[in-house]
């Protein structure tokens, strides 16, 4: 039979006469039930929720008393009954619905209070089995939530204890709930069930061992509205669980561009998190200097030497506790954001003197098991994150000369950094310090020239340095340019049809060259 929709939705305030309460999270449910009872509302409930309300000496009627059918299958079936769902779905502003309710001896339900089995929390537990996980998939709950949300013109739906306070305030103020509030709560309810289904779908993708899902389901709560996007005329927001990874405890709220910079910085430093003291300086998501040393202040000085102009207004990240001496060095120029796992008291005393400087505590680094998503026309691109690292055993020497221990250390350091530089990417490094960084050029030779020019501009000595390239050298001219600049070691993925020409050029210049077999494009 074809659906006959109402010509319009009634926007009048809703009087609450009858409520159904069935919640997994029972926070605040007794206080809500008490308020409903004081307002003359008949309360229906199920299982544990009914017991909690009854123990508080608040009158409550079991759903089974209404349906004349007992809860069964260990509580799996409680509310899935026409006498419940007809009461929720009835359009009480539509007379034919009222007549049918009367004929069937069914009373309307104006308020539904439901939150769902804790599926998301259950699957986070260690060693959880698929049987235990699937038992925590709610069926009756989402059905009631969706029914009430669909019929928001005639029913109010609450899905989270955080909503109770404002609901009670509005009900006590006017003895009714407005249309706009009901519509807002309906939107929240559909977001709630969408998130619930997304977590279930993603769990089954995981246990079926699919590297990439057949259906991309992304459900992220808004963390905050941002002042604007990349530019002031663009609206923007941040979604997800950033508070798991960072705590911006001082300074202005983070902006859209700040989050992009921090993301790049965290990803780079995740590769150095267990190394000696390391500092990376970023500007516009690109590292402009990276260095490692036994002393954190020295690491900062070495990173800064790579490019003394770009760091102004940039961000600094370290893998170690930030001490006063290093804080004083950073404070010599304007730095917008400083990230560290922790800060000494004296460093904080100094750095907090500037109110607008953001200080960010690193709580954890990004995980390797998360997917990266990038929007494109008509949809999105999805891939596994690039957390690939190389060990000395993975490397292949392809030149006549094998690398010295010093050259190998320099190449591995440069390789860690080049992974986080935008393609085409070139990094010159020596003694665990970047000397020149070339990024984002359409030609690999151009990137190399930029890296060399920056190094020479800052007075850096490239003699005896190592050069890292994120992808293979397509022609021998890139290696030739590196040799002229003073590099003696090259690390690159290999794989070009002209590899033999490139290797020959390295041999002609008495260079050593390592193939990693892996590239690190970053667009």
JOLIN-V958404 format. One record per residue. N is the residue number from 1. PSI is psi in radians with two decimals (NA if undefined). Layout:
# JOLIN-V958404
n: [N | N]
psi: [PSI | PSI]
This chain:
# JOLIN-V958404
n: [1 | 2 | 3 | 4 | 5 | 6 | 7 | 8 | 9 | 10 | 11 | 12 | 13 | 14 | 15 | 16 | 17 | 18 | 19 | 20 | 21 | 22 | 23 | 24 | 25 | 26 | 27 | 28 | 29 | 30 | 31 | 32 | 33 | 34 | 35 | 36 | 37 | 38 | 39 | 40 | 41 | 42 | 43 | 44 | 45 | 46 | 47 | 48 | 49 | 50 | 51 | 52 | 53 | 54 | 55 | 56 | 57 | 58 | 59 | 60 | 61 | 62 | 63 | 64 | 65 | 66 | 67 | 68 | 69 | 70 | 71 | 72 | 73 | 74 | 75 | 76 | 77 | 78 | 79 | 80 | 81 | 82 | 83 | 84 | 85 | 86 | 87 | 88 | 89 | 90 | 91 | 92 | 93 | 94 | 95 | 96 | 97 | 98 | 99 | 100 | 101 | 102 | 103 | 104 | 105 | 106 | 107 | 108 | 109 | 110 | 111 | 112 | 113 | 114 | 115 | 116 | 117 | 118 | 119 | 120 | 121 | 122 | 123 | 124 | 125 | 126 | 127 | 128 | 129 | 130 | 131 | 132 | 133 | 134 | 135 | 136 | 137 | 138 | 139 | 140 | 141 | 142 | 143 | 144 | 145 | 146 | 147 | 148 | 149 | 150 | 151 | 152 | 153 | 154 | 155 | 156 | 157 | 158 | 159 | 160 | 161 | 162 | 163 | 164 | 165 | 166 | 167 | 168 | 169 | 170 | 171 | 172 | 173 | 174 | 175 | 176 | 177 | 178 | 179 | 180 | 181 | 182 | 183 | 184 | 185 | 186 | 187 | 188 | 189 | 190 | 191 | 192 | 193 | 194 | 195 | 196 | 197 | 198 | 199 | 200 | 201 | 202 | 203 | 204 | 205 | 206 | 207 | 208 | 209 | 210 | 211 | 212 | 213 | 214 | 215 | 216 | 217 | 218 | 219 | 220 | 221 | 222 | 223 | 224 | 225 | 226 | 227 | 228 | 229 | 230 | 231 | 232 | 233 | 234 | 235 | 236 | 237 | 238 | 239 | 240 | 241 | 242 | 243 | 244 | 245 | 246 | 247 | 248 | 249 | 250 | 251 | 252 | 253 | 254 | 255 | 256 | 257 | 258 | 259 | 260 | 261 | 262 | 263 | 264 | 265 | 266 | 267 | 268 | 269 | 270 | 271 | 272 | 273 | 274 | 275 | 276 | 277 | 278 | 279 | 280 | 281 | 282 | 283 | 284 | 285 | 286 | 287 | 288 | 289 | 290 | 291 | 292 | 293 | 294 | 295 | 296 | 297 | 298 | 299 | 300 | 301 | 302 | 303 | 304 | 305 | 306 | 307 | 308 | 309 | 310 | 311 | 312 | 313 | 314 | 315 | 316 | 317 | 318 | 319 | 320 | 321 | 322 | 323 | 324 | 325 | 326 | 327 | 328 | 329 | 330 | 331 | 332 | 333 | 334 | 335 | 336 | 337 | 338 | 339 | 340 | 341 | 342 | 343 | 344 | 345 | 346 | 347 | 348 | 349 | 350 | 351 | 352 | 353 | 354 | 355 | 356 | 357 | 358 | 359 | 360 | 361 | 362 | 363 | 364 | 365 | 366 | 367 | 368 | 369 | 370 | 371 | 372 | 373 | 374 | 375 | 376 | 377 | 378 | 379 | 380 | 381 | 382 | 383 | 384 | 385 | 386 | 387 | 388 | 389 | 390 | 391 | 392 | 393 | 394 | 395 | 396 | 397 | 398 | 399 | 400 | 401 | 402 | 403 | 404 | 405 | 406 | 407 | 408 | 409 | 410 | 411 | 412 | 413 | 414 | 415 | 416 | 417 | 418 | 419 | 420 | 421 | 422 | 423 | 424 | 425 | 426 | 427 | 428 | 429 | 430 | 431 | 432 | 433 | 434 | 435 | 436 | 437 | 438 | 439 | 440 | 441 | 442 | 443 | 444 | 445 | 446 | 447 | 448 | 449 | 450 | 451 | 452 | 453 | 454 | 455 | 456 | 457 | 458 | 459 | 460 | 461 | 462 | 463 | 464 | 465 | 466 | 467 | 468 | 469 | 470 | 471 | 472 | 473 | 474 | 475 | 476 | 477 | 478 | 479 | 480 | 481 | 482 | 483 | 484 | 485 | 486 | 487 | 488 | 489 | 490 | 491 | 492 | 493 | 494 | 495 | 496 | 497 | 498 | 499 | 500 | 501 | 502 | 503 | 504 | 505 | 506 | 507 | 508 | 509 | 510 | 511 | 512 | 513 | 514 | 515 | 516 | 517 | 518 | 519 | 520 | 521 | 522 | 523]
psi: [2.33 | 2.46 | 2.36 | 1.63 | 2.75 | 2.59 | -0.40 | 2.82 | 2.27 | 2.22 | 0.40 | 2.70 | 2.60 | 2.14 | 2.35 | 2.00 | -0.53 | 2.34 | 2.53 | 2.08 | 2.08 | 1.72 | 2.57 | -0.84 | 1.92 | 0.24 | 2.20 | 0.05 | -0.60 | -0.77 | -0.70 | -0.79 | -0.69 | -0.75 | -0.72 | -0.76 | -0.72 | -0.44 | 0.22 | 0.39 | 2.31 | 2.31 | 2.20 | 2.58 | 3.09 | 2.70 | -2.18 | -0.58 | -0.77 | -0.70 | -0.75 | -0.76 | -0.73 | -0.68 | -0.44 | 0.16 | 0.67 | 2.26 | 2.32 | 2.50 | 2.28 | 2.48 | -0.63 | -0.46 | -0.57 | -0.77 | -0.31 | 0.60 | 2.26 | 2.69 | 2.44 | 3.05 | 0.90 | 0.62 | 0.05 | -0.56 | 1.99 | -0.96 | -0.09 | 1.41 | 2.49 | -0.57 | -0.38 | -0.91 | -0.47 | -0.67 | -0.57 | -0.69 | -0.13 | 2.33 | 1.59 | -0.14 | -0.03 | 1.92 | -0.72 | -0.62 | -0.71 | -0.71 | -0.68 | -0.68 | -0.76 | -0.74 | -0.65 | 0.01 | 0.90 | 2.32 | 2.49 | 2.70 | 2.06 | -0.29 | 2.26 | 2.19 | 1.84 | 2.28 | 2.76 | 2.85 | 2.47 | 1.20 | -0.83 | -0.74 | -0.61 | -0.79 | -0.17 | -0.29 | 2.56 | 2.46 | 0.50 | 2.39 | 2.73 | -0.59 | -0.77 | -0.70 | -0.85 | -0.46 | -0.36 | 0.34 | 2.00 | 2.42 | -0.99 | -0.64 | -1.00 | -0.58 | -0.77 | -0.71 | -0.82 | -0.66 | -0.81 | -0.69 | -0.69 | -0.68 | 0.64 | -0.37 | -0.40 | -0.09 | 2.54 | 2.37 | 2.25 | 2.22 | 0.00 | 2.35 | -0.45 | -0.27 | -0.23 | -0.74 | -0.87 | -0.57 | -0.83 | -0.74 | -0.77 | -0.69 | -0.74 | -0.53 | -0.77 | 0.13 | 0.36 | 2.88 | 2.25 | 2.81 | -0.76 | -0.66 | -0.74 | -0.69 | -0.71 | -0.76 | -0.55 | -0.74 | -0.78 | -0.64 | -0.76 | -0.60 | -0.67 | -0.85 | -0.57 | -0.76 | -0.71 | -0.85 | -0.62 | -0.77 | -0.64 | -0.83 | -0.79 | -0.59 | -0.77 | -0.57 | -0.70 | -0.86 | -0.36 | -0.03 | 0.75 | 2.16 | -0.67 | 2.40 | 2.61 | -0.62 | 2.09 | 1.95 | 2.02 | 2.15 | 1.87 | 2.27 | 2.56 | 2.17 | -0.72 | 2.64 | 2.40 | 2.74 | -0.70 | 3.12 | -2.44 | -0.51 | 2.73 | -0.39 | 0.02 | 2.23 | 2.63 | 2.74 | 2.88 | 2.33 | 2.61 | -2.62 | 0.98 | -0.46 | -0.25 | -0.45 | -0.62 | 2.75 | 1.83 | 1.68 | -0.06 | 2.45 | -3.09 | 2.83 | 2.58 | 2.51 | 3.05 | -0.88 | -0.58 | -0.77 | -0.68 | -0.78 | -0.79 | -0.70 | -0.81 | -0.72 | -0.76 | -0.72 | -0.72 | -0.86 | -0.36 | -0.51 | -0.24 | 0.12 | -0.48 | 0.17 | 3.12 | 2.94 | 2.18 | 2.46 | 2.39 | 2.38 | 2.26 | 2.60 | 2.15 | 0.83 | 0.07 | 2.32 | 2.26 | -0.02 | 2.33 | 2.41 | 2.63 | 2.46 | 2.92 | -0.33 | 2.28 | -0.68 | -0.73 | -0.65 | -0.72 | -0.79 | -0.73 | -0.71 | -0.71 | -0.59 | -0.44 | -0.71 | 1.76 | -0.19 | -0.80 | -0.61 | -0.32 | 2.12 | 0.20 | -2.78 | 2.62 | 2.35 | 2.48 | 2.73 | 0.01 | 2.93 | 2.30 | 2.09 | 3.02 | -0.77 | -0.76 | -0.68 | -0.70 | -0.68 | -0.77 | -0.64 | -0.10 | -0.41 | 2.97 | 2.08 | 2.21 | -0.68 | 2.39 | 2.18 | 2.37 | 2.72 | -0.49 | 2.93 | 2.40 | 2.76 | -0.72 | -0.60 | -0.74 | -0.71 | -0.67 | -0.88 | -0.50 | -0.06 | -0.44 | 1.95 | -0.55 | -0.14 | 2.28 | 2.23 | 2.22 | 2.20 | 2.26 | 2.04 | -0.67 | 2.82 | 2.77 | 2.55 | 2.68 | -0.28 | 0.08 | 2.61 | 2.59 | 2.39 | 2.29 | 2.23 | 2.41 | 3.02 | 2.25 | 0.04 | -2.31 | 2.66 | 2.39 | 2.39 | 2.86 | 2.57 | 2.72 | 1.44 | 0.28 | 2.31 | 2.84 | 2.60 | 2.87 | -0.55 | -0.31 | -0.21 | 2.64 | 2.08 | 2.18 | -0.06 | 2.97 | -0.61 | 2.28 | 2.66 | 2.59 | 2.93 | -0.70 | -0.80 | -0.69 | -0.75 | -0.75 | -0.71 | -0.75 | -0.66 | -0.85 | -0.62 | -0.66 | -0.69 | -0.77 | -0.45 | -0.44 | 0.21 | 2.42 | 2.46 | 2.60 | 2.35 | 2.35 | 2.34 | 2.21 | 2.36 | 2.70 | 2.39 | 0.82 | 0.72 | 2.34 | 2.39 | -0.56 | 2.42 | 2.19 | 2.26 | 2.54 | 0.49 | 2.74 | -0.25 | 2.40 | -0.56 | -0.70 | -0.77 | -0.71 | -0.73 | -0.70 | -0.77 | -0.76 | -0.79 | -0.73 | -0.74 | -0.79 | -0.65 | -0.63 | 0.07 | 0.44 | 2.43 | 1.94 | -0.07 | 2.20 | 0.24 | 2.94 | 2.54 | 2.34 | 2.41 | 2.30 | -0.43 | 3.03 | 2.69 | 2.03 | -0.40 | 2.82 | -0.30 | -0.50 | -0.72 | -0.66 | -0.77 | -0.67 | -0.70 | -0.74 | -0.58 | -0.35 | -0.03 | 2.51 | -0.14 | 2.47 | 2.32 | 2.21 | 2.85 | -0.60 | 3.05 | 0.05 | 2.64 | -0.27 | 0.40 | -0.72 | -0.68 | -0.72 | -0.76 | -0.73 | -0.70 | -0.69 | -0.75 | -0.69 | -0.51 | 0.21 | 0.60 | 2.77 | 2.49 | 2.37 | 2.34 | 2.28 | -0.42 | 0.02 | 2.46 | 2.91 | 0.97 | 2.44 | 1.81 | NA]
